[in-house]
Amino acid sequence: MSSTNFIDILLAIILPPLGVFLKFGCGAEFWICLLLTILGYIPGIIYAVYIITK
């Protein structure tokens, strides 16, 4: 696991939309993650980690 990937995953756990935004920009992945984080913090984390490691 590279250090960049580790930092991305750490950001995805702390603030899921930020981790996804830094990796993909303001695309559909970001908006899905933001919505999931608003609806429930845990689904946002799961989606962010999944989409970053995919």
mmCIF file of the N, C-alpha and C atoms, coordinates in Angstrom:
data_MODEL
# 
_entry.id   MODEL 
# 
loop_
_atom_site.group_PDB 
_atom_site.id 
_atom_site.type_symbol 
_atom_site.label_atom_id 
_atom_site.label_alt_id 
_atom_site.label_comp_id 
_atom_site.label_asym_id 
_atom_site.label_entity_id 
_atom_site.label_seq_id 
_atom_site.pdbx_PDB_ins_code 
_atom_site.Cartn_x 
_atom_site.Cartn_y 
_atom_site.Cartn_z 
_atom_site.occupancy 
_atom_site.B_iso_or_equiv 
_atom_site.pdbx_formal_charge 
_atom_site.auth_seq_id 
_atom_site.auth_comp_id 
_atom_site.auth_asym_id 
_atom_site.auth_atom_id 
_atom_site.pdbx_PDB_model_num 
ATOM 1   N N  . MET A 1 1  ? 0.855   -1.175 0.000   1.00 0.00 ? 1  MET A N  1 
ATOM 2   C CA . MET A 1 1  ? 0.000   0.000  0.000   1.00 0.00 ? 1  MET A CA 1 
ATOM 3   C C  . MET A 1 1  ? 0.901   1.237  0.000   1.00 0.00 ? 1  MET A C  1 
ATOM 4   N N  . SER A 1 2  ? 0.680   2.103  -0.930  1.00 0.00 ? 2  SER A N  1 
ATOM 5   C CA . SER A 1 2  ? 1.506   3.307  -1.016  1.00 0.00 ? 2  SER A CA 1 
ATOM 6   C C  . SER A 1 2  ? 1.059   4.327  0.032   1.00 0.00 ? 2  SER A C  1 
ATOM 7   N N  . SER A 1 3  ? 1.949   5.262  0.313   1.00 0.00 ? 3  SER A N  1 
ATOM 8   C CA . SER A 1 3  ? 1.628   6.266  1.327   1.00 0.00 ? 3  SER A CA 1 
ATOM 9   C C  . SER A 1 3  ? 0.491   7.180  0.869   1.00 0.00 ? 3  SER A C  1 
ATOM 10  N N  . THR A 1 4  ? 0.408   7.447  -0.434  1.00 0.00 ? 4  THR A N  1 
ATOM 11  C CA . THR A 1 4  ? -0.684  8.264  -0.950  1.00 0.00 ? 4  THR A CA 1 
ATOM 12  C C  . THR A 1 4  ? -2.019  7.565  -0.739  1.00 0.00 ? 4  THR A C  1 
ATOM 13  N N  . ASN A 1 5  ? -2.053  6.276  -1.011  1.00 0.00 ? 5  ASN A N  1 
ATOM 14  C CA . ASN A 1 5  ? -3.281  5.518  -0.816  1.00 0.00 ? 5  ASN A CA 1 
ATOM 15  C C  . ASN A 1 5  ? -3.657  5.483  0.666   1.00 0.00 ? 5  ASN A C  1 
ATOM 16  N N  . PHE A 1 6  ? -2.680  5.367  1.542   1.00 0.00 ? 6  PHE A N  1 
ATOM 17  C CA . PHE A 1 6  ? -2.937  5.369  2.978   1.00 0.00 ? 6  PHE A CA 1 
ATOM 18  C C  . PHE A 1 6  ? -3.548  6.698  3.413   1.00 0.00 ? 6  PHE A C  1 
ATOM 19  N N  . ILE A 1 7  ? -3.005  7.805  2.920   1.00 0.00 ? 7  ILE A N  1 
ATOM 20  C CA . ILE A 1 7  ? -3.532  9.129  3.268   1.00 0.00 ? 7  ILE A CA 1 
ATOM 21  C C  . ILE A 1 7  ? -4.946  9.300  2.727   1.00 0.00 ? 7  ILE A C  1 
ATOM 22  N N  . ASP A 1 8  ? -5.196  8.819  1.501   1.00 0.00 ? 8  ASP A N  1 
ATOM 23  C CA . ASP A 1 8  ? -6.543  8.894  0.934   1.00 0.00 ? 8  ASP A CA 1 
ATOM 24  C C  . ASP A 1 8  ? -7.543  8.125  1.786   1.00 0.00 ? 8  ASP A C  1 
ATOM 25  N N  . ILE A 1 9  ? -7.170  6.944  2.225   1.00 0.00 ? 9  ILE A N  1 
ATOM 26  C CA . ILE A 1 9  ? -8.068  6.129  3.056   1.00 0.00 ? 9  ILE A CA 1 
ATOM 27  C C  . ILE A 1 9  ? -8.283  6.787  4.420   1.00 0.00 ? 9  ILE A C  1 
ATOM 28  N N  . LEU A 1 10 ? -7.230  7.348  4.985   1.00 0.00 ? 10 LEU A N  1 
ATOM 29  C CA . LEU A 1 10 ? -7.363  8.032  6.268   1.00 0.00 ? 10 LEU A CA 1 
ATOM 30  C C  . LEU A 1 10 ? -8.313  9.223  6.159   1.00 0.00 ? 10 LEU A C  1 
ATOM 31  N N  . LEU A 1 11 ? -8.186  10.010 5.087   1.00 0.00 ? 11 LEU A N  1 
ATOM 32  C CA . LEU A 1 11 ? -9.116  11.124 4.865   1.00 0.00 ? 11 LEU A CA 1 
ATOM 33  C C  . LEU A 1 11 ? -10.540 10.629 4.651   1.00 0.00 ? 11 LEU A C  1 
ATOM 34  N N  . ALA A 1 12 ? -10.681 9.483  3.976   1.00 0.00 ? 12 ALA A N  1 
ATOM 35  C CA . ALA A 1 12 ? -12.009 8.924  3.743   1.00 0.00 ? 12 ALA A CA 1 
ATOM 36  C C  . ALA A 1 12 ? -12.668 8.489  5.042   1.00 0.00 ? 12 ALA A C  1 
ATOM 37  N N  . ILE A 1 13 ? -11.882 8.094  6.010   1.00 0.00 ? 13 ILE A N  1 
ATOM 38  C CA . ILE A 1 13 ? -12.447 7.691  7.303   1.00 0.00 ? 13 ILE A CA 1 
ATOM 39  C C  . ILE A 1 13 ? -12.802 8.920  8.137   1.00 0.00 ? 13 ILE A C  1 
ATOM 40  N N  . ILE A 1 14 ? -11.931 9.927  8.118   1.00 0.00 ? 14 ILE A N  1 
ATOM 41  C CA . ILE A 1 14 ? -12.168 11.125 8.930   1.00 0.00 ? 14 ILE A CA 1 
ATOM 42  C C  . ILE A 1 14 ? -13.286 11.981 8.339   1.00 0.00 ? 14 ILE A C  1 
ATOM 43  N N  . LEU A 1 15 ? -13.196 12.273 7.041   1.00 0.00 ? 15 LEU A N  1 
ATOM 44  C CA . LEU A 1 15 ? -14.194 13.098 6.364   1.00 0.00 ? 15 LEU A CA 1 
ATOM 45  C C  . LEU A 1 15 ? -14.407 12.513 4.964   1.00 0.00 ? 15 LEU A C  1 
ATOM 46  N N  . PRO A 1 16 ? -15.357 11.588 4.833   1.00 0.00 ? 16 PRO A N  1 
ATOM 47  C CA . PRO A 1 16 ? -15.512 10.830 3.585   1.00 0.00 ? 16 PRO A CA 1 
ATOM 48  C C  . PRO A 1 16 ? -15.629 11.668 2.308   1.00 0.00 ? 16 PRO A C  1 
ATOM 49  N N  . PRO A 1 17 ? -16.446 12.726 2.258   1.00 0.00 ? 17 PRO A N  1 
ATOM 50  C CA . PRO A 1 17 ? -16.530 13.469 0.992   1.00 0.00 ? 17 PRO A CA 1 
ATOM 51  C C  . PRO A 1 17 ? -15.208 14.119 0.574   1.00 0.00 ? 17 PRO A C  1 
ATOM 52  N N  . LEU A 1 18 ? -14.405 14.535 1.540   1.00 0.00 ? 18 LEU A N  1 
ATOM 53  C CA . LEU A 1 18 ? -13.118 15.154 1.216   1.00 0.00 ? 18 LEU A CA 1 
ATOM 54  C C  . LEU A 1 18 ? -12.179 14.147 0.561   1.00 0.00 ? 18 LEU A C  1 
ATOM 55  N N  . GLY A 1 19 ? -12.126 12.942 1.097   1.00 0.00 ? 19 GLY A N  1 
ATOM 56  C CA . GLY A 1 19 ? -11.274 11.914 0.500   1.00 0.00 ? 19 GLY A CA 1 
ATOM 57  C C  . GLY A 1 19 ? -11.675 11.599 -0.925  1.00 0.00 ? 19 GLY A C  1 
ATOM 58  N N  . VAL A 1 20 ? -12.964 11.506 -1.174  1.00 0.00 ? 20 VAL A N  1 
ATOM 59  C CA . VAL A 1 20 ? -13.453 11.214 -2.530  1.00 0.00 ? 20 VAL A CA 1 
ATOM 60  C C  . VAL A 1 20 ? -13.219 12.413 -3.445  1.00 0.00 ? 20 VAL A C  1 
ATOM 61  N N  . PHE A 1 21 ? -13.413 13.615 -2.935  1.00 0.00 ? 21 PHE A N  1 
ATOM 62  C CA . PHE A 1 21 ? -13.208 14.820 -3.738  1.00 0.00 ? 21 PHE A CA 1 
ATOM 63  C C  . PHE A 1 21 ? -11.756 14.942 -4.188  1.00 0.00 ? 21 PHE A C  1 
ATOM 64  N N  . LEU A 1 22 ? -10.824 14.674 -3.292  1.00 0.00 ? 22 LEU A N  1 
ATOM 65  C CA . LEU A 1 22 ? -9.412  14.793 -3.640  1.00 0.00 ? 22 LEU A CA 1 
ATOM 66  C C  . LEU A 1 22 ? -8.993  13.745 -4.671  1.00 0.00 ? 22 LEU A C  1 
ATOM 67  N N  . LYS A 1 23 ? -9.675  12.617 -4.690  1.00 0.00 ? 23 LYS A N  1 
ATOM 68  C CA . LYS A 1 23 ? -9.329  11.548 -5.642  1.00 0.00 ? 23 LYS A CA 1 
ATOM 69  C C  . LYS A 1 23 ? -10.039 11.723 -6.985  1.00 0.00 ? 23 LYS A C  1 
ATOM 70  N N  . PHE A 1 24 ? -11.323 12.109 -6.978  1.00 0.00 ? 24 PHE A N  1 
ATOM 71  C CA . PHE A 1 24 ? -12.132 12.127 -8.199  1.00 0.00 ? 24 PHE A CA 1 
ATOM 72  C C  . PHE A 1 24 ? -12.630 13.508 -8.616  1.00 0.00 ? 24 PHE A C  1 
ATOM 73  N N  . GLY A 1 25 ? -12.488 14.507 -7.768  1.00 0.00 ? 25 GLY A N  1 
ATOM 74  C CA . GLY A 1 25 ? -13.025 15.817 -8.095  1.00 0.00 ? 25 GLY A CA 1 
ATOM 75  C C  . GLY A 1 25 ? -14.513 15.884 -7.767  1.00 0.00 ? 25 GLY A C  1 
ATOM 76  N N  . CYS A 1 26 ? -15.194 16.816 -8.410  1.00 0.00 ? 26 CYS A N  1 
ATOM 77  C CA . CYS A 1 26 ? -16.598 17.076 -8.091  1.00 0.00 ? 26 CYS A CA 1 
ATOM 78  C C  . CYS A 1 26 ? -17.518 16.314 -9.048  1.00 0.00 ? 26 CYS A C  1 
ATOM 79  N N  . GLY A 1 27 ? -17.321 15.000 -9.120  1.00 0.00 ? 27 GLY A N  1 
ATOM 80  C CA . GLY A 1 27 ? -18.124 14.175 -10.015 1.00 0.00 ? 27 GLY A CA 1 
ATOM 81  C C  . GLY A 1 27 ? -19.229 13.464 -9.268  1.00 0.00 ? 27 GLY A C  1 
ATOM 82  N N  . ALA A 1 28 ? -19.783 12.468 -9.910  1.00 0.00 ? 28 ALA A N  1 
ATOM 83  C CA . ALA A 1 28 ? -20.892 11.719 -9.321  1.00 0.00 ? 28 ALA A CA 1 
ATOM 84  C C  . ALA A 1 28 ? -20.471 10.994 -8.047  1.00 0.00 ? 28 ALA A C  1 
ATOM 85  N N  . GLU A 1 29 ? -19.219 10.512 -8.002  1.00 0.00 ? 29 GLU A N  1 
ATOM 86  C CA . GLU A 1 29 ? -18.742 9.811  -6.813  1.00 0.00 ? 29 GLU A CA 1 
ATOM 87  C C  . GLU A 1 29 ? -18.791 10.714 -5.580  1.00 0.00 ? 29 GLU A C  1 
ATOM 88  N N  . PHE A 1 30 ? -18.400 11.979 -5.767  1.00 0.00 ? 30 PHE A N  1 
ATOM 89  C CA . PHE A 1 30 ? -18.417 12.933 -4.656  1.00 0.00 ? 30 PHE A CA 1 
ATOM 90  C C  . PHE A 1 30 ? -19.827 13.170 -4.142  1.00 0.00 ? 30 PHE A C  1 
ATOM 91  N N  . TRP A 1 31 ? -20.777 13.384 -5.058  1.00 0.00 ? 31 TRP A N  1 
ATOM 92  C CA . TRP A 1 31 ? -22.149 13.687 -4.642  1.00 0.00 ? 31 TRP A CA 1 
ATOM 93  C C  . TRP A 1 31 ? -22.810 12.489 -3.966  1.00 0.00 ? 31 TRP A C  1 
ATOM 94  N N  . ILE A 1 32 ? -22.514 11.283 -4.458  1.00 0.00 ? 32 ILE A N  1 
ATOM 95  C CA . ILE A 1 32 ? -23.053 10.081 -3.814  1.00 0.00 ? 32 ILE A CA 1 
ATOM 96  C C  . ILE A 1 32 ? -22.495 9.961  -2.401  1.00 0.00 ? 32 ILE A C  1 
ATOM 97  N N  . CYS A 1 33 ? -21.195 10.188 -2.270  1.00 0.00 ? 33 CYS A N  1 
ATOM 98  C CA . CYS A 1 33 ? -20.563 10.101 -0.953  1.00 0.00 ? 33 CYS A CA 1 
ATOM 99  C C  . CYS A 1 33 ? -21.102 11.166 -0.013  1.00 0.00 ? 33 CYS A C  1 
ATOM 100 N N  . LEU A 1 34 ? -21.299 12.376 -0.506  1.00 0.00 ? 34 LEU A N  1 
ATOM 101 C CA . LEU A 1 34 ? -21.845 13.447 0.323   1.00 0.00 ? 34 LEU A CA 1 
ATOM 102 C C  . LEU A 1 34 ? -23.250 13.107 0.810   1.00 0.00 ? 34 LEU A C  1 
ATOM 103 N N  . LEU A 1 35 ? -24.070 12.597 -0.086  1.00 0.00 ? 35 LEU A N  1 
ATOM 104 C CA . LEU A 1 35 ? -25.430 12.208 0.292   1.00 0.00 ? 35 LEU A CA 1 
ATOM 105 C C  . LEU A 1 35 ? -25.426 11.088 1.328   1.00 0.00 ? 35 LEU A C  1 
ATOM 106 N N  . LEU A 1 36 ? -24.581 10.077 1.113   1.00 0.00 ? 36 LEU A N  1 
ATOM 107 C CA . LEU A 1 36 ? -24.501 8.970  2.074   1.00 0.00 ? 36 LEU A CA 1 
ATOM 108 C C  . LEU A 1 36 ? -23.972 9.441  3.423   1.00 0.00 ? 36 LEU A C  1 
ATOM 109 N N  . THR A 1 37 ? -23.050 10.383 3.412   1.00 0.00 ? 37 THR A N  1 
ATOM 110 C CA . THR A 1 37 ? -22.513 10.902 4.670   1.00 0.00 ? 37 THR A CA 1 
ATOM 111 C C  . THR A 1 37 ? -23.565 11.716 5.418   1.00 0.00 ? 37 THR A C  1 
ATOM 112 N N  . ILE A 1 38 ? -24.370 12.476 4.690   1.00 0.00 ? 38 ILE A N  1 
ATOM 113 C CA . ILE A 1 38 ? -25.440 13.243 5.334   1.00 0.00 ? 38 ILE A CA 1 
ATOM 114 C C  . ILE A 1 38 ? -26.495 12.299 5.924   1.00 0.00 ? 38 ILE A C  1 
ATOM 115 N N  . LEU A 1 39 ? -26.828 11.244 5.181   1.00 0.00 ? 39 LEU A N  1 
ATOM 116 C CA . LEU A 1 39 ? -27.846 10.304 5.656   1.00 0.00 ? 39 LEU A CA 1 
ATOM 117 C C  . LEU A 1 39 ? -27.345 9.448  6.817   1.00 0.00 ? 39 LEU A C  1 
ATOM 118 N N  . GLY A 1 40 ? -26.071 9.178  6.831   1.00 0.00 ? 40 GLY A N  1 
ATOM 119 C CA . GLY A 1 40 ? -25.477 8.381  7.901   1.00 0.00 ? 40 GLY A CA 1 
ATOM 120 C C  . GLY A 1 40 ? -23.981 8.345  7.715   1.00 0.00 ? 40 GLY A C  1 
ATOM 121 N N  . TYR A 1 41 ? -23.248 8.643  8.747   1.00 0.00 ? 41 TYR A N  1 
ATOM 122 C CA . TYR A 1 41 ? -21.800 8.774  8.628   1.00 0.00 ? 41 TYR A CA 1 
ATOM 123 C C  . TYR A 1 41 ? -21.132 7.454  8.204   1.00 0.00 ? 41 TYR A C  1 
ATOM 124 N N  . ILE A 1 42 ? -21.579 6.344  8.752   1.00 0.00 ? 42 ILE A N  1 
ATOM 125 C CA . ILE A 1 42 ? -20.973 5.046  8.465   1.00 0.00 ? 42 ILE A CA 1 
ATOM 126 C C  . ILE A 1 42 ? -21.142 4.651  6.986   1.00 0.00 ? 42 ILE A C  1 
ATOM 127 N N  . PRO A 1 43 ? -22.327 4.784  6.382   1.00 0.00 ? 43 PRO A N  1 
ATOM 128 C CA . PRO A 1 43 ? -22.432 4.480  4.943   1.00 0.00 ? 43 PRO A CA 1 
ATOM 129 C C  . PRO A 1 43 ? -21.520 5.355  4.090   1.00 0.00 ? 43 PRO A C  1 
ATOM 130 N N  . GLY A 1 44 ? -21.323 6.589  4.490   1.00 0.00 ? 44 GLY A N  1 
ATOM 131 C CA . GLY A 1 44 ? -20.407 7.468  3.771   1.00 0.00 ? 44 GLY A CA 1 
ATOM 132 C C  . GLY A 1 44 ? -18.978 6.975  3.835   1.00 0.00 ? 44 GLY A C  1 
ATOM 133 N N  . ILE A 1 45 ? -18.565 6.509  5.006   1.00 0.00 ? 45 ILE A N  1 
ATOM 134 C CA . ILE A 1 45 ? -17.211 5.966  5.174   1.00 0.00 ? 45 ILE A CA 1 
ATOM 135 C C  . ILE A 1 45 ? -17.039 4.709  4.330   1.00 0.00 ? 45 ILE A C  1 
ATOM 136 N N  . ILE A 1 46 ? -18.012 3.815  4.390   1.00 0.00 ? 46 ILE A N  1 
ATOM 137 C CA . ILE A 1 46 ? -17.921 2.556  3.638   1.00 0.00 ? 46 ILE A CA 1 
ATOM 138 C C  . ILE A 1 46 ? -17.828 2.840  2.146   1.00 0.00 ? 46 ILE A C  1 
ATOM 139 N N  . TYR A 1 47 ? -18.663 3.732  1.646   1.00 0.00 ? 47 TYR A N  1 
ATOM 140 C CA . TYR A 1 47 ? -18.638 4.057  0.218   1.00 0.00 ? 47 TYR A CA 1 
ATOM 141 C C  . TYR A 1 47 ? -17.315 4.712  -0.160  1.00 0.00 ? 47 TYR A C  1 
ATOM 142 N N  . ALA A 1 48 ? -16.845 5.643  0.642   1.00 0.00 ? 48 ALA A N  1 
ATOM 143 C CA . ALA A 1 48 ? -15.603 6.360  0.326   1.00 0.00 ? 48 ALA A CA 1 
ATOM 144 C C  . ALA A 1 48 ? -14.417 5.407  0.276   1.00 0.00 ? 48 ALA A C  1 
ATOM 145 N N  . VAL A 1 49 ? -14.290 4.538  1.259   1.00 0.00 ? 49 VAL A N  1 
ATOM 146 C CA . VAL A 1 49 ? -13.173 3.587  1.272   1.00 0.00 ? 49 VAL A CA 1 
ATOM 147 C C  . VAL A 1 49 ? -13.288 2.643  0.097   1.00 0.00 ? 49 VAL A C  1 
ATOM 148 N N  . TYR A 1 50 ? -14.497 2.194  -0.208  1.00 0.00 ? 50 TYR A N  1 
ATOM 149 C CA . TYR A 1 50 ? -14.701 1.294  -1.346  1.00 0.00 ? 50 TYR A CA 1 
ATOM 150 C C  . TYR A 1 50 ? -14.306 1.964  -2.674  1.00 0.00 ? 50 TYR A C  1 
ATOM 151 N N  . ILE A 1 51 ? -14.775 3.173  -2.884  1.00 0.00 ? 51 ILE A N  1 
ATOM 152 C CA . ILE A 1 51 ? -14.547 3.848  -4.160  1.00 0.00 ? 51 ILE A CA 1 
ATOM 153 C C  . ILE A 1 51 ? -13.077 4.237  -4.313  1.00 0.00 ? 51 ILE A C  1 
ATOM 154 N N  . ILE A 1 52 ? -12.390 4.551  -3.232  1.00 0.00 ? 52 ILE A N  1 
ATOM 155 C CA . ILE A 1 52 ? -10.969 4.905  -3.310  1.00 0.00 ? 52 ILE A CA 1 
ATOM 156 C C  . ILE A 1 52 ? -10.106 3.675  -3.568  1.00 0.00 ? 52 ILE A C  1 
ATOM 157 N N  . THR A 1 53 ? -10.445 2.561  -2.944  1.00 0.00 ? 53 THR A N  1 
ATOM 158 C CA . THR A 1 53 ? -9.617  1.365  -3.119  1.00 0.00 ? 53 THR A CA 1 
ATOM 159 C C  . THR A 1 53 ? -9.978  0.568  -4.366  1.00 0.00 ? 53 THR A C  1 
ATOM 160 N N  . LYS A 1 54 ? -11.083 0.888  -4.997  1.00 0.00 ? 54 LYS A N  1 
ATOM 161 C CA . LYS A 1 54 ? -11.524 0.163  -6.188  1.00 0.00 ? 54 LYS A CA 1 
ATOM 162 C C  . LYS A 1 54 ? -10.583 0.353  -7.341  1.00 0.00 ? 54 LYS A C  1 
# 
